[in-house]
Amino acid sequence: MLSYLLNDAYIQRMAYSIVEIKARCRDHEPIRQLLEKRKARFVGIDHQVDTYFKAKTGRMKLREGKIENSLIHYERPNQAGPKHSAVNLFRTVADPQLKTVLCAGLEVLTVVDKQRAIYFINNVKFHLDEVKTLGRFIEIEAIDETNSISLDSLQAQCQHYLDLFGVESSDLVQCSYSDLLLEKV
């Protein structure tokens, strides 16, 4: 790892588990109100550009935003409803040079451009997304960064919020935004 060469405030590598869902959402406002009522911590609204690269396994993307900047590799099955993801995340500061290097050496699959409102309740992260050309979505991520929460507990947390928000099974999305965009081509 290069962290011994660089200031730790600049980069941070993490590997962790997530149980997550993605669903189409006609209106973010009722969900936003429920999150505020439950005293969710609002992180902010981030304009994020995710550049997806061809990977040997799973998915790899460079996320560029004002709040979140990361190189992320993850493996997750395409299925509706809560699903487990194994994530390797390398946090960086915004630096267009990283994208230049990655694009020079790797094949770009697609680019996802979105506005994302980010909230947290304990270890559960909520995204209210407006994705260019795709529409509105909600994502719920029950995150275990310390390997101390069972997958069953993460699954239960995710399901709790699915039920609370009244997400219909017909609105659940099986795949990533990148897959949805590639299907449109």
For each residue, the residues with C-beta under 8 A, 3 or more apart:
1: 4 13
2: 5 6 11
3: 6 8 11 12 13
4: 1
5: 2
6: 2 3 10 11
7: 10
8: 3 11 12
9:
10: 6 7 92 93
11: 2 3 6 8 90 91 92
12: 3 8 90 91
13: 1 3 88 89 90 91
14: 87 88 89 91 145
15: 86 87 88 89
16: 87 89 143 144 145 146 147
17: 84 85 86 87 143 144 147 151 154
18: 84 85 87 141 142 143 144 154
19: 82 83 84 85 141 142 151 154 155 157 158
20: 76 82 83 85 139 140 141 142 158
21: 81 82 83 139 140 158 162 167 172
22: 137 138 139 172 173 176 177
23: 137 138 139 162 167 168 171 172 173
24: 135 136 137 171 173
25: 28 31 128 136 137 138 167 171
26: 136
27: 30 136
28: 25 31 32 117 128 136 138
29: 32 33
30: 27 33 34 165
31: 25 28 34 35 126 128 138 165
32: 28 29 35 36 117 128
33: 29 30 36 37
34: 30 31 37 38 164 165
35: 31 32 38 40 42 119 121 126
36: 32 33 39 40 42
37: 33 34
38: 34 35 121
39: 36 121
40: 35 36 119 120 121 126
41: 119 120 121
42: 35 36 117 118 119
43: 46 67 118 119 120
44: 66 67 117 118
45: 115 116 117 118
46: 43 65 66 67 68 115 116 118
47: 65 66 113 114 115 116
48: 63 64 65 68 112 113 114 115 116
49: 63 64 65 111 112 113
50: 61 62 63 64 111 112 114 177 178
51: 61 62 64 99 102 103 108 111
52: 59 60 61 108 109 110 111 112 176 178
53: 60 61 62 102 106 107 108 109
54: 60 106 107 108 109
55: 58 59 60 73
56:
57: 75
58: 55 73 74 75 76 86
59: 52 55 73 74 75 76 176 178
60: 52 53 54 55 71 72 73 106
61: 50 51 52 53 71 72 112 178
62: 50 51 53 70 71 72 98 99 102
63: 48 49 50 68 69 70 71 72
64: 48 49 50 51 69 94 99
65: 46 47 48 49 68 69 94 116
66: 44 46 47 94
67: 43 44 46 118
68: 46 48 63 65 118
69: 63 64 65 91 92 93 94 95
70: 62 63 89 90 91 92
71: 60 61 62 63 89 90 92 98 102
72: 60 61 62 63 87 88 89 90
73: 55 58 59 60 87 88
74: 58 59 85 86 87 88
75: 57 58 59 85 86
76: 20 58 59 83 84 85 86 176
77: 83 84
78: 174 175 179
79: 83 174
80: 169 172 173 174
81: 21 162 169 172
82: 19 20 21 142 155 158 159 162
83: 19 20 21 76 77 79
84: 17 18 19 76 77 151 154
85: 17 18 19 20 74 75 76
86: 15 17 58 74 75 76
87: 14 15 16 17 18 72 73 74
88: 13 14 15 72 73 74
89: 13 14 15 16 70 71 72
90: 11 12 13 70 71 72
91: 11 12 13 14 69 70
92: 10 11 69 70 71 95 98
93: 10 69
94: 64 65 66 69
95: 69 92 98 99
96: 99 100
97: 100 101
98: 62 71 92 95 101 102
99: 51 62 64 95 96 102 103
100: 96 97 103 104
101: 97 98 104 105
102: 51 53 62 71 98 99 105 106
103: 51 99 100 106 108
104: 100 101
105: 101 102
106: 53 54 60 102 103
107: 53 54
108: 51 52 53 54 103 111
109: 52 53 54 178 182
110: 52 178 181 182 185
111: 49 50 51 52 108
112: 48 49 50 52 61 131 132 177 178 181
113: 47 48 49 131 132
114: 47 48 50 129 130 131 132 177
115: 45 46 47 48 129 130
116: 45 46 47 48 65 127 128 129 130
117: 28 32 42 44 45 127 128 129
118: 42 43 44 45 46 67 68 125 126 127
119: 35 40 41 42 43 125 126 128
120: 40 41 43 123 124 125 126
121: 35 38 39 40 41 124 126
122:
123: 120 142 143 144 145 149 157
124: 120 121 140 141 142 143 157 158 161
125: 118 119 120 139 140 141 143
126: 31 35 40 118 119 120 121 138 139 140 141 161
127: 116 117 118 137 138 139 141
128: 25 28 31 32 116 117 119 136 137 138
129: 114 115 116 117 136 137 138 139 177
130: 114 115 116 135 136
131: 112 113 114 134 135 136 137 177
132: 112 113 114
133: 181 184
134: 131 137 177 180 181
135: 24 130 131
136: 24 25 26 27 28 128 129 130 131
137: 22 23 24 25 127 128 129 131 134 173 177
138: 22 23 25 28 31 126 127 128 129 165 167
139: 20 21 22 23 125 126 127 129
140: 20 21 124 125 126 158 161 162 165
141: 18 19 20 124 125 126 127 158
142: 18 19 20 82 123 124 149 153 154 155 157 158
143: 16 17 18 123 124 125 154
144: 16 17 18 123 147 148 149 154
145: 14 16 123
146: 16 149
147: 16 17 144
148: 144
149: 123 142 144 146 153 154
150: 153 154
151: 17 19 84 154 155
152: 155 156
153: 142 149 150 156 157
154: 17 18 19 84 142 143 144 149 150 151 157 158
155: 19 82 142 151 152 158 159
156: 152 153 159 160
157: 19 123 124 142 153 154 160 161
158: 19 20 21 82 124 140 141 142 154 155 161 162
159: 82 155 156 162 163
160: 156 157 163 164
161: 124 126 140 157 158 164 165
162: 21 23 81 82 140 158 159 165 167
163: 159 160 166 167
164: 34 160 161
165: 30 31 34 138 140 161 162
166: 163
167: 21 23 25 138 162 163 171 172
168: 23 171 172
169: 80 81 172
170:
171: 23 24 25 167 168
172: 21 22 23 80 81 167 168 169
173: 22 23 24 80 137 180
174: 78 79 80
175: 78 179 180
176: 22 52 59 76 179 180
177: 22 50 112 114 129 131 134 137 180 181
178: 50 52 59 61 109 110 112 181 182
179: 78 175 176 182 183
180: 134 173 175 176 177 183 184
181: 110 112 133 134 177 178 184 185
182: 109 110 178 179 185
183: 179 180
184: 133 180 181
185: 110 181 182
